[in-house]
């Protein structure tokens, strides 16, 4: 996210119906664009799904806010590094 981002949450929705928050950033700050690394690996099982939600504040009346990589644009992206365990 960029300057309009306010909250971000990455969750794993388990196949058994449970949900686990992996990363939650609230409040979000543009200057906090970091790499978050887990202390312990997170295991994903067959049927599990990832859920990413971002909240933006556009109350300043920005005319058109479009998706993009520039600071004047917005995005909701989580880049993940995955590995397969034996």
C-alpha positions in Angstrom: 0.0 0.0 0.0 1.0 3.6 -0.3 -0.1 6.9 1.3 -3.9 6.0 1.5 -3.4 2.7 3.2 -4.7 2.4 6.8 -4.9 -1.3 7.7 -3.7 -4.6 6.2 -4.3 -8.2 7.3 -3.0 -11.5 5.9 -4.8 -14.6 7.1 -4.8 -18.3 6.4 -8.3 -19.7 6.1 -8.0 -23.3 7.2 -9.9 -26.1 5.5 -11.3 -27.1 8.9 -13.1 -23.7 9.1 -10.6 -21.9 11.4 -8.8 -18.8 10.6 -5.3 -17.6 11.6 -3.9 -14.1 11.4 -0.4 -14.2 9.9 0.3 -10.5 9.7 -1.8 -7.5 10.8 -0.6 -4.0 10.4 -2.9 -1.5 12.1 -2.4 1.4 11.7 -0.5 1.1 8.5 2.1 3.8 7.8 3.7 4.3 4.4 7.1 4.5 6.1 6.7 1.1 7.5 7.1 -0.9 4.3 9.0 -3.8 5.8 9.7 -7.5 5.2 8.0 -9.5 7.9 9.6 -12.8 8.7 8.1 -15.5 10.9 10.0 -16.8 13.8 8.7 -20.3 13.0 7.5 -21.6 9.6 3.8 -21.6 8.9 2.5 -24.9 7.5 -0.2 -24.9 4.8 -2.4 -27.9 4.3 -4.4 -29.1 1.4 -7.6 -26.9 1.2 -6.1 -24.0 3.1 -6.5 -20.5 1.5 -4.8 -17.2 2.0 -6.8 -14.0 2.5 -5.4 -10.5 2.1 -7.5 -7.5 3.1 -6.4 -3.8 2.9 -8.3 -0.7 4.0 -7.7 2.7 2.4 -8.8 6.2 3.4 -9.8 8.3 0.5 -11.6 11.0 2.5 -9.3 13.7 1.2 -11.2 13.6 -2.0 -8.4 12.3 -4.3 -9.9 12.5 -7.8 -9.0 9.2 -9.3 -6.9 6.7 -7.4 -5.7 3.8 -9.6 -3.8 0.6 -9.1 -0.1 1.1 -9.6 3.4 0.9 -8.2 3.9 4.7 -7.9 3.4 6.5 -4.6 0.4 8.4 -6.1 -1.3 5.1 -6.9 -2.4 2.3 -4.6 -2.1 -1.4 -4.3 -2.9 -4.3 -1.9 -0.1 -6.9 -2.3 1.5 -9.5 -0.2 4.7 -11.1 -1.5 5.3 -14.5 -0.1 8.3 -16.9 -0.1 7.2 -20.5 0.1 9.0 -23.7 0.2 7.9 -27.3 0.1 8.8 -29.5 3.0 9.5 -33.1 2.6 
